[in-house]
Amino acid sequence: MKVVIGGASGFLGQALTARLEARGDDVVRLVRRPAVGSGEAQWDPAAGAVEPAALEGADAVVNLGGVGIGDHRWDKEYKEAILDSRVQATSTLARAVGSLSRPPGVFVSASAIGFYGDRGDETLTEDSLSGPASDHLVQVTKQWENAAVSVADLAVPLAFLRTGIVLGAGGVLGRLLLPFKLGVGGKMGDGKQWWSWVSLDDQVRATLHINDGKLAGVFNVTAPNPVRNSDFARSLAKALHRPAVIPTPAFALKTLLGAERAEALIFTSARVLPAALQATGFEFDHETLEAAWPVVLAKS
């Protein structure tokens, strides 16, 4: 297969690229600098520019482009970057696909469970409505997905990956490991918020499953057993053979991260199930945290 990836240098993109190359697929990475070799092609999402020839006849185009939502404090400028980087990358690729004589076999675009917003104990599937318009990540994910809908008009299968908290070497886990290894990790706030997670291995496997099957639709990429934050903390501490008795007060995290970013990344409660993904026959290698930790921690 020929797979074109936007965002190949990111946390998810690197893992997906490695898995594709390991199984012998041809990967074309979209890069902002001048391309080097046949495995790269230049693009500039902010300018809406990409080399159409790089996408011609691809078996799959995977769009993972966008700045990290947890990398900086959420001032006005960075909130705009979170939105713009995703919409620009998506719309650039969607327009390019529309110009091709041989469009891709499937267009897979990243999204996030932030689409659902803070929903307490409600069980959420792909049929659930979006969260409130006042929630920044709700608005980001809605505009992110809308930027790709023109692809569906081209009779190209269009899939959205509404991904949860990805557990791997980096991402959220990379920020949590040190305090837990030191024995000072614990629940965050009251710990009642639901965290919907997925191992990095299963996230990559799900993407390949959708690519290979040329599947269309919205897919929650989350393990089938979401947990409350307090249970997540206890499970991680147990896997590390450490205690989890020191809670982090909500006010401390809001002071450290900024109130809006802390609410979005830590205190939002989203109990999300992968109903559509499982309906396609996909089976998770890591359905529970206890099954995931040996693999995840060995690579972290």
Kinemage of the C-alpha trace (Angstrom):
@kinemage 1
@onewidth
@group {chain A} dominant
@subgroup {mainchain}
@vectorlist {calphas} color= white
{ca met a 1} P 0.000 0.000 0.000
{ca lys a 2} L 0.949 3.611 -0.562
{ca val a 3} L -0.023 5.708 2.446
{ca val a 4} L 0.381 9.497 2.622
{ca ile a 5} L 0.583 10.904 6.155
{ca gly a 6} L 0.177 14.491 7.273
{ca gly a 7} L 1.598 14.890 10.772
{ca ala a 8} L 3.997 11.965 10.441
{ca ser a 9} L 6.472 13.535 12.872
{ca gly a 10} L 4.004 13.687 15.747
{ca phe a 11} L 3.318 11.247 18.580
{ca leu a 12} L 0.726 9.233 16.654
{ca gly a 13} L 2.297 9.785 13.236
{ca gln a 14} L 5.659 8.324 14.195
{ca ala a 15} L 4.071 5.175 15.597
{ca leu a 16} L 1.827 4.712 12.557
{ca thr a 17} L 4.693 5.302 10.122
{ca ala a 18} L 6.885 2.752 11.891
{ca arg a 19} L 4.140 0.104 11.781
{ca leu a 20} L 3.392 0.720 8.102
{ca glu a 21} L 7.043 0.520 7.108
{ca ala a 22} L 7.556 -2.598 9.229
{ca arg a 23} L 4.914 -4.418 7.234
{ca gly a 24} L 6.350 -3.229 3.911
{ca asp a 25} L 4.037 -0.369 2.921
{ca asp a 26} L 5.273 2.703 1.064
{ca val a 27} L 4.880 5.778 3.273
{ca val a 28} L 4.995 9.348 1.982
{ca arg a 29} L 5.517 11.850 4.803
{ca leu a 30} L 4.262 15.379 4.245
{ca val a 31} L 6.901 17.801 5.539
{ca arg a 32} L 7.084 21.588 5.780
{ca arg a 33} L 10.754 21.797 4.782
{ca pro a 34} L 12.008 20.875 1.303
{ca ala a 35} L 11.354 17.192 0.662
{ca val a 36} L 14.223 14.721 0.628
{ca gly a 37} L 13.778 11.528 -1.389
{ca ser a 38} L 10.681 9.753 -2.633
{ca gly a 39} L 9.416 9.133 0.883
{ca glu a 40} L 8.668 12.821 1.475
{ca ala a 41} L 6.591 15.553 -0.140
{ca gln a 42} L 6.408 19.197 0.849
{ca trp a 43} L 3.293 20.915 2.089
{ca asp a 44} L 2.343 24.176 3.770
{ca pro a 45} L -1.042 23.845 5.484
{ca ala a 46} L -1.129 27.511 6.508
{ca ala a 47} L -0.863 28.474 2.833
{ca gly a 48} L -3.156 25.651 1.721
{ca ala a 49} L -0.386 24.153 -0.421
{ca val a 50} L 0.546 20.515 -1.031
{ca glu a 51} L 1.996 18.629 -3.977
{ca pro a 52} L -1.007 16.855 -5.581
{ca ala a 53} L 1.293 14.336 -7.260
{ca ala a 54} L 2.220 12.985 -3.824
{ca leu a 55} L -1.409 12.008 -3.205
{ca glu a 56} L -2.179 10.675 -6.674
{ca gly a 57} L -3.168 7.017 -6.574
{ca ala a 58} L -2.545 6.608 -2.827
{ca asp a 59} L -4.292 3.709 -1.143
{ca ala a 60} L -4.858 5.898 1.904
{ca val a 61} L -4.347 9.479 3.052
{ca val a 62} L -4.081 9.854 6.821
{ca asn a 63} L -4.392 13.326 8.289
{ca leu a 64} L -2.872 13.702 11.768
{ca gly a 65} L -1.695 17.315 11.475
{ca gly a 66} L -2.104 19.803 14.324
{ca val a 67} L -0.209 21.347 17.247
{ca gly a 68} L -0.363 19.517 20.580
{ca ile a 69} L -3.279 20.583 22.754
{ca gly a 70} L -1.321 20.011 25.949
{ca asp a 71} L 1.995 21.538 24.920
{ca his a 72} L 1.420 25.144 26.056
{ca arg a 73} L -0.840 27.260 28.228
{ca trp a 74} L -4.060 28.166 26.474
{ca asp a 75} L -3.723 31.863 25.833
{ca lys a 76} L -5.745 33.362 22.975
{ca glu a 77} L -2.937 32.857 20.470
{ca tyr a 78} L -2.384 29.192 21.280
{ca lys a 79} L -6.094 28.390 21.272
{ca glu a 80} L -6.221 29.829 17.761
{ca ala a 81} L -3.217 27.683 16.793
{ca ile a 82} L -4.947 24.537 18.088
{ca leu a 83} L -7.916 25.256 15.834
{ca asp a 84} L -6.157 26.711 12.805
{ca ser a 85} L -3.467 24.031 12.553
{ca arg a 86} L -6.113 21.298 12.410
{ca val a 87} L -8.548 22.994 10.071
{ca gln a 88} L -5.788 24.167 7.723
{ca ala a 89} L -4.175 20.725 7.482
{ca thr a 90} L -7.512 19.031 6.892
{ca ser a 91} L -8.877 21.491 4.354
{ca thr a 92} L -5.558 21.513 2.452
{ca leu a 93} L -5.634 17.755 2.015
{ca ala a 94} L -9.376 17.665 1.266
{ca arg a 95} L -8.987 20.229 -1.527
{ca ala a 96} L -6.008 18.387 -2.946
{ca val a 97} L -7.928 15.112 -3.008
{ca gly a 98} L -10.661 16.864 -4.990
{ca ser a 99} L -8.170 17.767 -7.716
{ca leu a 100} L -6.848 14.245 -8.301
{ca ser a 101} L -7.557 12.053 -11.293
{ca arg a 102} L -6.874 9.000 -9.109
{ca pro a 103} L -8.177 9.827 -5.626
{ca pro a 104} L -7.117 7.780 -2.596
{ca gly a 105} L -8.840 4.579 -1.562
{ca val a 106} L -9.725 6.117 1.811
{ca phe a 107} L -9.243 9.432 3.621
{ca val a 108} L -8.691 9.023 7.370
{ca ser a 109} L -8.759 12.188 9.449
{ca ala a 110} L -7.888 12.547 13.110
{ca ser a 111} L -10.395 13.968 15.540
{ca ala a 112} L -10.881 13.613 19.288
{ca ile a 113} L -13.410 12.650 21.922
{ca gly a 114} L -13.325 16.318 22.877
{ca phe a 115} L -16.252 16.417 20.419
{ca tyr a 116} L -18.541 15.223 23.231
{ca gly a 117} L -17.497 17.732 25.874
{ca asp a 118} L -17.974 17.226 29.617
{ca arg a 119} L -20.787 14.684 30.017
{ca gly a 120} L -20.493 13.366 33.556
{ca asp a 121} L -21.523 9.711 33.855
{ca glu a 122} L -23.365 9.584 30.508
{ca thr a 123} L -22.310 6.703 28.249
{ca leu a 124} L -21.258 8.077 24.854
{ca thr a 125} L -21.087 6.382 21.455
{ca glu a 126} L -20.646 7.689 17.934
{ca asp a 127} L -24.375 8.431 17.868
{ca ser a 128} L -24.123 10.862 20.783
{ca leu a 129} L -24.509 14.564 20.099
{ca ser a 130} L -21.664 17.032 20.439
{ca gly a 131} L -21.023 18.960 23.611
{ca pro a 132} L -21.825 22.626 24.358
{ca ala a 133} L -20.732 25.337 21.948
{ca ser a 134} L -18.958 27.153 24.793
{ca asp a 135} L -16.399 24.328 25.040
{ca his a 136} L -13.291 25.158 22.993
{ca leu a 137} L -12.405 21.560 22.147
{ca val a 138} L -15.982 20.865 21.080
{ca gln a 139} L -15.736 23.710 18.598
{ca val a 140} L -12.274 22.614 17.468
{ca thr a 141} L -13.355 19.042 16.741
{ca lys a 142} L -16.544 20.105 14.942
{ca gln a 143} L -14.694 22.493 12.634
{ca trp a 144} L -11.866 19.956 12.239
{ca glu a 145} L -14.272 17.306 11.001
{ca asn a 146} L -16.280 19.754 8.872
{ca ala a 147} L -13.088 20.684 6.994
{ca ala a 148} L -12.982 17.165 5.527
{ca val a 149} L -16.613 16.559 4.568
{ca ser a 150} L -16.066 17.553 0.922
{ca val a 151} L -14.085 14.321 0.514
{ca ala a 152} L -17.258 12.283 0.979
{ca asp a 153} L -18.805 14.038 -2.049
{ca leu a 154} L -16.019 12.522 -4.165
{ca ala a 155} L -17.139 8.976 -3.333
{ca val a 156} L -13.937 8.523 -1.313
{ca pro a 157} L -14.533 6.688 1.989
{ca leu a 158} L -14.077 9.243 4.782
{ca ala a 159} L -13.281 8.118 8.324
{ca phe a 160} L -12.880 10.203 11.463
{ca leu a 161} L -10.813 8.914 14.388
{ca arg a 162} L -12.252 10.370 17.591
{ca thr a 163} L -9.322 9.360 19.726
{ca gly a 164} L -9.209 9.377 23.513
{ca ile a 165} L -6.220 9.566 25.872
{ca val a 166} L -3.459 7.631 24.106
{ca leu a 167} L -1.126 5.692 26.388
{ca gly a 168} L 2.372 5.391 24.962
{ca ala a 169} L 5.874 6.816 25.161
{ca gly a 170} L 4.895 10.468 25.227
{ca gly a 171} L 1.532 12.184 25.306
{ca val a 172} L -0.407 12.320 28.565
{ca leu a 173} L 1.417 9.367 30.094
{ca gly a 174} L 4.767 11.058 29.561
{ca arg a 175} L 3.620 13.864 31.862
{ca leu a 176} L 2.237 11.528 34.517
{ca leu a 177} L 4.992 8.957 34.857
{ca leu a 178} L 7.556 10.870 36.915
{ca pro a 179} L 5.351 11.749 39.901
{ca phe a 180} L 3.907 8.230 39.924
{ca lys a 181} L 7.371 6.671 39.749
{ca leu a 182} L 8.364 8.868 42.686
{ca gly a 183} L 5.364 7.629 44.646
{ca val a 184} L 3.613 11.001 44.765
{ca gly a 185} L 0.990 10.349 42.093
{ca gly a 186} L -2.695 10.098 42.813
{ca lys a 187} L -6.153 11.048 41.682
{ca met a 188} L -6.695 14.507 40.238
{ca gly a 189} L -9.317 16.580 41.935
{ca asp a 190} L -12.078 14.323 43.252
{ca gly a 191} L -11.075 11.644 40.727
{ca lys a 192} L -14.675 10.989 39.656
{ca gln a 193} L -14.207 12.142 36.055
{ca trp a 194} L -14.236 9.421 33.406
{ca trp a 195} L -11.073 8.970 31.352
{ca ser a 196} L -11.482 7.205 28.028
{ca trp a 197} L -8.112 5.836 27.019
{ca val a 198} L -6.489 3.615 24.379
{ca ser a 199} L -3.034 2.086 24.142
{ca leu a 200} L -0.828 3.490 21.404
{ca asp a 201} L -0.547 0.013 19.903
{ca asp a 202} L -4.323 -0.316 19.642
{ca gln a 203} L -4.669 3.213 18.271
{ca val a 204} L -2.266 2.321 15.455
{ca arg a 205} L -3.951 -1.045 14.892
{ca ala a 206} L -7.354 0.658 14.653
{ca thr a 207} L -6.032 3.120 12.084
{ca leu a 208} L -4.614 0.274 9.996
{ca his a 209} L -7.901 -1.615 10.327
{ca ile a 210} L -9.783 1.381 8.907
{ca asn a 211} L -7.174 1.997 6.196
{ca asp a 212} L -7.072 -1.603 5.040
{ca gly a 213} L -10.847 -2.018 5.100
{ca lys a 214} L -11.493 1.328 3.356
{ca leu a 215} L -14.021 2.043 6.105
{ca ala a 216} L -16.131 5.193 6.283
{ca gly a 217} L -17.802 6.878 9.226
{ca val a 218} L -17.025 8.135 12.719
{ca phe a 219} L -15.052 5.843 14.996
{ca asn a 220} L -14.357 6.352 18.689
{ca val a 221} L -10.811 5.101 19.153
{ca thr a 222} L -11.000 4.277 22.845
{ca ala a 223} L -10.657 1.025 24.734
{ca pro a 224} L -13.998 -0.573 25.675
{ca asn a 225} L -13.371 -0.065 29.398
{ca pro a 226} L -13.068 3.624 30.320
{ca val a 227} L -12.220 4.285 33.953
{ca arg a 228} L -12.613 7.032 36.503
{ca asn a 229} L -9.503 9.102 37.091
{ca ser a 230} L -9.134 7.703 40.609
{ca asp a 231} L -9.133 4.141 39.244
{ca phe a 232} L -6.657 5.139 36.531
{ca ala a 233} L -4.311 6.501 39.204
{ca arg a 234} L -4.575 3.365 41.355
{ca ser a 235} L -4.004 1.101 38.332
{ca leu a 236} L -0.930 3.005 37.154
{ca ala a 237} L 0.549 3.114 40.652
{ca lys a 238} L 0.005 -0.616 41.104
{ca ala a 239} L 1.698 -1.341 37.774
{ca leu a 240} L 4.683 0.714 38.949
{ca his a 241} L 4.635 -0.863 42.435
{ca arg a 242} L 4.087 2.520 44.023
{ca pro a 243} L 1.387 3.973 46.291
{ca ala a 244} L -1.313 6.287 44.940
{ca val a 245} L -2.357 8.081 48.097
{ca ile a 246} L -1.500 11.712 47.389
{ca pro a 247} L -4.299 13.438 45.447
{ca thr a 248} L -3.527 16.547 43.454
{ca pro a 249} L -5.983 19.323 44.330
{ca ala a 250} L -7.927 20.743 41.422
{ca phe a 251} L -6.860 24.300 42.237
{ca ala a 252} L -3.168 23.324 42.019
{ca leu a 253} L -3.567 21.823 38.550
{ca lys a 254} L -5.590 24.798 37.362
{ca thr a 255} L -2.910 27.132 38.642
{ca leu a 256} L -0.144 25.100 36.997
{ca leu a 257} L -1.805 24.464 33.642
{ca gly a 258} L -4.282 27.284 33.410
{ca ala a 259} L -7.925 26.761 34.317
{ca glu a 260} L -9.310 26.152 30.826
{ca arg a 261} L -6.575 23.735 29.770
{ca ala a 262} L -6.852 21.800 33.037
{ca glu a 263} L -10.628 21.525 32.656
{ca ala a 264} L -10.289 20.266 29.084
{ca leu a 265} L -7.451 17.799 29.591
{ca ile a 266} L -7.930 16.545 33.148
{ca phe a 267} L -11.343 17.317 34.607
{ca thr a 268} L -13.632 16.792 31.622
{ca ser a 269} L -15.599 13.588 32.116
{ca ala a 270} L -16.260 11.576 28.953
{ca arg a 271} L -17.298 7.927 29.219
{ca val a 272} L -16.785 6.954 25.573
{ca leu a 273} L -17.290 3.516 24.023
{ca pro a 274} L -15.939 2.295 20.645
{ca ala a 275} L -19.281 0.931 19.416
{ca ala a 276} L -18.755 1.594 15.696
{ca leu a 277} L -15.195 0.289 15.673
{ca gln a 278} L -16.129 -2.954 17.396
{ca ala a 279} L -19.080 -3.380 15.024
{ca thr a 280} L -16.572 -3.642 12.158
{ca gly a 281} L -14.943 -6.646 13.838
{ca phe a 282} L -11.990 -4.827 15.383
{ca glu a 283} L -10.645 -6.502 18.511
{ca phe a 284} L -8.539 -4.639 21.049
{ca asp a 285} L -5.322 -6.184 22.291
{ca his a 286} L -5.637 -4.063 25.440
{ca glu a 287} L -9.230 -3.909 26.642
{ca thr a 288} L -8.239 -3.034 30.216
{ca leu a 289} L -5.530 -0.922 31.794
{ca glu a 290} L -4.118 -4.001 33.474
{ca ala a 291} L -3.610 -5.592 30.057
{ca ala a 292} L -2.105 -2.407 28.616
{ca trp a 293} L 0.438 -1.463 31.279
{ca pro a 294} L 3.052 -4.210 30.634
{ca val a 295} L 3.353 -3.170 26.970
{ca val a 296} L 2.905 0.563 27.484
{ca leu a 297} L 5.349 0.896 30.386
{ca ala a 298} L 7.986 -1.286 28.697
{ca lys a 299} L 8.135 1.283 25.904
{ca ser a 300} L 7.954 4.405 28.113
